Amino acid sequence: MQTWIVLSAVFGALLASFANVLIYRLPNNINLVIPATSFCPSCKTKINWYDKVPIFSWLFLKGNCRHCGQEISMRYIIVEMLGALFAVLACFHFGFNMTALTALLLFINLMAIAIIDWQHQIIPHTLTISGMVIGLALAPYNNRGIEDAIIGAIMGACIILLLSYGYKAFTSRHGMGGGDILLLAMIGTYFGPVGAAIILFVAAILVILFVTLVRRWRIERTDKLSLGSFLSVATILMLLS
């Protein structure tokens, strides 16, 4: 096995492990720095370093807390495995370089956003704003100039903003929030204005398919779908294309 595959997989799993921290702490308004040590959500016992090794610790503990025996969600290992897998795919596609790192950072951010929005129907500004900063900073490594990234952010925000006002004008209800606006703005910094529009279109198709094929038998008009989750999946599909 080539060294770059191992290194990229380990790095991707480590970043994904941090994504799990974001997924748990941000919606629950828990500081990302304090407490610095991870803890069991059930018994609140601090987790030792050897129980925090991505993927392997979950397998070794058989998905249970060492102290209280409470089941640990499979989400943790799935997120870490996806992080490792995408890191390898990114390096295979782009090479072992900054472009692959840019794609990996975006993927990790989108995973956290998709899961948080699906579970809590919120998109933390911490993730979208930091994602925009990273997108602008790494724009030269994304085969995109800084001007195109800025225009992409502005156009992405404007598209969602116009759709939101239009939806409210016709239905008298809020359809999209500030989190969706910042999310597409963030996506625009990576893919530019045209890419952001395409991703929004793909996300709309995913929503239609989801409602039609999976939830049609029980969905109501007042049900809220997490647009951010579909935007994140559509963006990941664009990354993998």
N, C-alpha and C positions, 0 to 999 in steps of 0.2 A: 504494500500500500504506500502510495506516494506521501511524502511528508506534508505537502500542502493540503491534502485531503484531511489528514488528522488535525492539523492546526486549525483549519477553517471550521471543522466540525466542533472542536472544543470551544473555539471562540464564539461560534453561533449559539451553542448550548448555554454558555455563560451569559451571553446577552439575553437569551430567552429566559433564563432563570431570573434575571433582573426584571424582565417583563412581567413575570409572575408576581413579583413584589409590587410593581405598579398596579397590576390588575386587582390585587387585594387591598392595597393601602389607599390608593387615590379615592375610590368611591366611598370608603369608610372614613375619609378625612384623617388618616393616620400619617403623621410626619414621615417623610421618606428617609430622613437622617436619624431621627430619634424615635424609637430605639434603633440603634445601629445593627443589632443582632436580630435575625429573624426569630419568630416565635410561633408556637402552635396556636392556631386560631381557637382551639377548643380549651386546652388547659393553660395556655399562655406561658408555657415553659420555653425558655430560650433553647434554640436548636443549635447543637454543636456543629462545628465546621465539617466533621466527617459525615454528618447527616444532611449536608447541603450540596453534595457533589451532584451536579446535574445528571439526570436520568438514572444513574447507578444507585444513588441513595434511595430513590423511590422503589426501585426494584428490590434492593437488599432488605428494605423495611416492609416489603410486600404491601405498600400503599397504606401503611398505618403509622401513627405517631409512636415513637419509641417509648414515650413516657405514659401517655394515657390510653394508647391503643385505638384512638379515634381514627376513622378512615380519612385518608388524604385524597382529595379529589384527583381523578385521573387527568384533569386539566393540566396539572403541573408537569407531568411527564410528557403529555402530548405537545404542549407548548415548547418544551425543551427539545424534543425530538424534531419538531418542525423547524426550530431555530438552527439546529445542527444540519438538517437536510438542506434548508435554503442556503446556508452559508456555503456548503459544498457546491450546490447548483450555481450560485452566483459566481464563485471562483472559476467553475468550469466554463461558464458562459462568457464572463468578462475578463477572466484572468485573475491572478493573485495581486490585485492592485486597489487603488482608491475608488475606482468605479464600483467594484464588487462590494467594498465597504459601505459606500453610499447606498447601494441597493439593500444591503443587509440591515443597515440602521433604519431605513424606511420600512422594511418588512417587519422588524421587531416592533416599531412604533405602531404600525397598522394592526398587528396582532393584538396588542394591548387595547387599542381603541375599539376594534371590532368586538372583543369579548366584553369590555366594560359597557359599551353602548347596548349590546344585546341583553346583558343581565340587568343593567340599571337605567338604561335609556338616558345616559348622559355621556358627553364627550369632554373629558377634562381639558381645560385650556392649557394646562401644563404640558400636555402631550402635543397639541396642535401648534402652539406657539414655539416650543422648542424644536419641533419638527420643521417649522418654517425657517427658523434660524439656521438649522443644520442644512436644509435644502439650499438656502441662499449661499451659505459658506462653501458648500461642496458643489455648487453649480458648475464650475469649470471641469470637475471630474465626471460630470454627468452628461458630457457632450452637449452642454447647454450653457450659453453665456448668462451672465448675471442679469442683463436687461431682459432676456426672455423669461428668466425665472421670476423677476419682479412683475412683469406683465402677466405671467401665468397666475401669480398669487392674486393680483387685482381682479383679473377676469374670473377666476374661480370663485372668489367671494361675491362678485357682482352677479354671476349667474344664479347662485343659490339665493341671494338676496331678492332678486327679481322674481324668481319662482315662489319664494316665500310670500312676498307681497301679493302676487297673483293668486296664489292658493287662498290666502286670507280674504281677498276681495270677493272671490266666488263662493267660498264656503263659510266665511265668518269664523274660521278656526285657524289656529296656528298649525302649519304643517311641518315646518322646519325651524330649527333654532339657531342660536349663535354658534353652537358647536359644529353644526353642519357647515355653516359659512366658513369658519376657520379651517375646518378639515379640507374642504375643496380648495381653499386658498393655499394650504400646505401642499396639497397634491400638485397644484399648479406650479409651485416652485421647482418640482422635480420633472414635470412633464410639459410645462408650458401651457399656453391658453388652449391650443387645439387638443392636446392630450387630456387636459382637465375636462373639456367638453365631451370627448369620447368616453372617458371614464364615467362621467355622469350618465351618459346614454346607456352604457353597459350596466351600470348599477340599476337604472330604471327597468331594464329588461330582466335583471335578476329578481327584482322586487315582484314584477308581474308573474314570473315563473314560480316564485315561492308561494305567492298568494294562490295562484291557479292550481298548482300541482300538489302543494303540501297542506295549505291551511284553508282552502276554499270552503270546506265543509263546516268550519266553525268560526270563521273570522267575521267580525262585525265592522260596520263602517267607522265606528268610533275607536276601533283598535288602533294602536300606534305601532308602526313598524320602525325599526331602528335603521334609518337611512345611513347613518355612519357605518354600520356594520356592512351594508351592501356596497357602500363606496370603498371601504377598505378591501373587501374581497375583489371588487372590480379592479382596484389598483394593483393588488397582488397578481391578478391574472395578467394585467398589462406588463408587470415586471417579468413574469415568466414567459411572455410571448416573444 
